[in-house]
Amino acid sequence: MASVTAAATAATFSVGGATLQLLAERAVFLPEQATLLVADAHIGKAQSFRRLGVPVPSGTTADGLARLTALLHVTGAHRIVFLGDLLHAASGRSAAVLAAVAAWRDAHAAIELLLVRGNHDRHAGDPPAAWRVQCVDEPFHLPTLPGLALAHHPRPVDGAYVLAGHVHPAVVLGGRAHQRMRLPCFHFGPQVGLLPAFGGFTGSHVVQAGANDQVFVIAGDEVRPLNSRA
């Protein structure tokens, strides 16, 4: 099972009236709200590709669920908010995928689950009723955090700072081509912050940081700021 060591992985950042713990497991924890934020889980993506005849690794759903379990254990979160693209596609809703998630849900029945719908969710459909996931349109505001807007698409919202997914942000580190590494990151601009994709079988998009942006890179089991504004 995936493991999480919060003391070694978390970096702290404040925005929109909230304290964010940025986790190397590609998630954000809001300690004052006991809430985990997870973007772009893309459950069933590997199954969708295999149905198209593309040979991709199996076990990605089980790995993602194990990582969620580990995060719940370490953080003590009472709620998970998925920032869009919980499901990848209708073709990924295989019996095995649905059963695995249903079993995970039964094992964590007390956890509140909320999905801010993304573009893939609109094609895949809302999760099965047995998963007990509240589904809302973007932007969504937690009652205790009016200054923070939770969304899938990174679009500014008047009067609030936006936390979103969709982009799968990454940075490239290193000098010469053969020494470069592409690593997932958290990217905070003036109005919108991007979370890395949580799903293990997802691509990434290299983002360019503006002069006043703050970027935290995920390097193994650590989250490190890339500039002095951290």
N, C-alpha and C positions, 0 to 999 in steps of 0.2 A: 504494500500500500504506500502511496505517496506520503511523505512526511513534511512537516512544517516546523521550523524553529523560529518563532516570532522575534525573539531578541536579536537574532542574527540577520533577519531579512528585512525588517521594517525601517523605512525612512518616514519622517513626519513632515507634513506640509499643511498649511492653513489657507483656506480660500472659501469665499461665500459664507463666512460665519461658521465654518465647520473645520474640525481637526481631522485630517486624513492620514491614516497609516498606509503607506505604499508598500505592498508586499511583493516579495520576489516570486510568489506563486501567481503573479499577474492578476492581482485583485486589490481592492481598496477596502480598508476597514474603517468605519466611522464609530469610534469607541463610545462616544456619548449617546449614540443611537443604537448601539449593539447591532450594527447593520453591515453586511458585506455587500460590496458592489462588484459585479462580475459582468464583463462585456464580451460579447461574441463567443459564446460557448460552442455554437455550431454543432450541437448534438446530432448525430446521425450523418455527418458529412462523409465520413469514410464509407459508410454503408451505401450512400448515394453514388459515390464514385465506383464502388465495386459492382453495383447494379448496371453501371454503364460499361463494365468490362475493364475498368482501370485497376491494375493490381496495386492496392495501397494497403498499409498495415492495418491489422485488426486490433481491437482492444482499446481504441481511443475513447470510447464512451465509458468503459470501466475505469480507465485512468482518470478521466475528468471527474467522475463521481467520487473516486477515492480522494482526489485533491480537495474537492468540496468538503468531504467528511473531515479531512485533516484540518482544514481551515476553521470549520465549525468548532472542532475540539480545542484548537489553540486559542482562538479569539473569544469563544463563548458567545458568538453572535446569535441573536434571536430571529434575525430576518436576513434574507438574501434578496437583493434587487438585481435582476438581470437587465443590463442596459442594451437590450435588443439582440436579435439573432440567437435566441436560445436553441431553436431548431434550425437546421440548415435547409431542409427541403422536404416536401411531402414524400419523396422517394426514399428518404432516410428513416421513415417511421416504420421500420421493420418490427416484427414480433419480438425479436431479441432486444432491440433498442428500447422499445416501449416497456417490456418486462423489466429490464435492468433499471430504468428510471423509476418505474412504479415501486419496485422493491426498495430502492434507495429512499423514495418518498415515505414509504411506510416506516422505514427505520428512523426517519427524522420528522415524524408527524407533527411535532410541536413547533417546528420552524416555519415562520411565515415566508412564503415565496411570492414575489411580485415580478412581473415581466413588463418592461416598457417596450412596446412592440417596435421591432426593426423591420427593415425591408425583407429579410428572409422569412421572418415570422408571418408576414402578410401572405407570402406564397405557400408556406408550409402549413399555415393554420395555427390557431391557438392550441396550446398543449391539451392533452386529454384531461377530461374533468377529474379523473382519478389522481392526477398529479397535484390537484388543489393549488393552482397557481392563479393569483389575481392578475388579470391582464389590463393594461391601461395604455392610452396613447401618450406620445411625448408632447410637451415636456411634463414631467411629474415632479411634484414638490412633496417632500416629507413634511408632515405637519409641524415638526419642531425645527425645520430648517427652511424657512421661506426664501432665504437668500441663495439657495442652491437648487438648480434645476437639473433633473436627471433625464437623460435623453439617449437616443441611439445616434442620430445624425448630429454632427458638430455645428449647430447653428446657434447664433447668439439669441438670448432671451432677455427682453427688457426687465431690468430690476433684479436680475439673478445671474450667478455664475453657473455655467453649464458644465456638467461632467457627461461625457459621451463616449461611444465606441466607434464602430463602423470602419475606421481608417486602418486599424491594426498597426499602430505607429512603431517605428523602429529607427535606430541610428546606425551609422556605419563608423566603426572605429579602426584606427590603424593607418599606416602610411602607404607603403607599396601594395599593389593589388593583391599579391599572394599573402599579405599579412593582415588584410582587412577582415573584420568580423561584423556581421549584421546582428544586432541585439535588440530585443523588444524594449520599449521604454514607456514612461509616463511623460506626457508633453502638456505643459500648462501655458496657454497663451493669455492675452489680456482679458478675454471674455469666455473662452472655452478651454476645458482640459480634456485630454484624450487618454483613455485607458488602453493598455495593450490587450490583445485578444487572449482570452482565457483558454480557448480550445487548443488542443495540442496539434491538430491537423489543420492549421490555417497558415496562410501566407502573411506577408507584412509589407508595409509601405514606408519607405524612408521619408521622414519629415524633416523639413528645414526649420531650425529655430530662429525666431526673430531676436532682435537685440534685447528685448525685455522679457522674452520667454524663459521658462524654467523647465529643464529636462532632467529626468531621473532615469538612468539606464539600469536594466536588470542584467547583472553579470553573475551567472551561477546562482548562488543562494544569497546574493547581496543586492541591495538597491543603492545606487550611488548617484549623487548630483553631478551633472556635467559642467556646471559653471558656478561661479562664486556667489551667485544670488541666493543659493540654498540656505 
